[in-house]
C-alpha cells in the first residue's frame, strides 16, 4: 500500500497540469494498478493459507503415524514380557516339581532304611 502511495504521489502532482483525457487515463492506470495489487495480495494470502493447511495436515499425519508406531511397539514389548514371564513361571514350576519329587524320593528311601 505504501508503494502505491509513493507511486501515486508524483502522479497526483503532475495531474494538476494535465488535460482531462490524460487525467482520466492516469486514473484508470492507477485503478488498474490498485486492482492488480489487490488481486496479487489476495492470491498470496490464498497460497499461504493453502500451504499452511498442507503443512498442518502433513504434521498431523506424521504424529498419527508416530502414535501408531509407539502403540505397536508397546504391544509387542508387552507380548514379549508376557511370553518371558510365562516361560519363567513354567521353569519355576518345573523346578519346584522336580525338587518336590526329589524330596519325596529321599523321604521314601529314608523311611525304608528306617524300617529295615
C-alpha positions, 0 to 999 in steps of 0.5 A, spaced: 500 500 500 505 504 501 508 503 494 502 505 491 502 511 495 509 513 493 507 511 486 501 515 486 504 521 489 508 524 483 502 522 479 497 526 483 502 532 482 503 532 475 495 531 474 494 538 476 497 540 469 494 535 465 488 535 460 482 531 462 483 525 457 490 524 460 487 525 467 482 520 466 487 515 463 492 516 469 486 514 473 484 508 470 492 506 470 492 507 477 485 503 478 488 498 474 494 498 478 490 498 485 486 492 482 492 488 480 495 489 487 489 487 490 488 481 486 496 479 487 495 480 495 489 476 495 492 470 491 498 470 496 494 470 502 490 464 498 497 460 497 499 461 504 493 459 507 493 453 502 500 451 504 499 452 511 493 447 511 498 442 507 503 443 512 498 442 518 495 436 515 502 433 513 504 434 521 498 431 523 499 425 519 506 424 521 504 424 529 498 419 527 503 415 524 508 416 530 502 414 535 501 408 531 508 406 531 509 407 539 502 403 540 505 397 536 511 397 539 508 397 546 504 391 544 509 387 542 514 389 548 508 387 552 507 380 548 514 379 549 514 380 557 508 376 557 511 370 553 518 371 558 514 371 564 510 365 562 516 361 560 519 363 567 513 361 571 513 354 567 521 353 569 519 355 576 514 350 576 518 345 573 523 346 578 519 346 584 516 339 581 522 336 580 525 338 587 518 336 590 519 329 587 526 329 589 524 330 596 519 325 596 524 320 593 529 321 599 523 321 604 521 314 601 528 311 601 529 314 608 523 311 611 525 304 608 532 304 611 528 306 617 524 300 617 529 295 615 
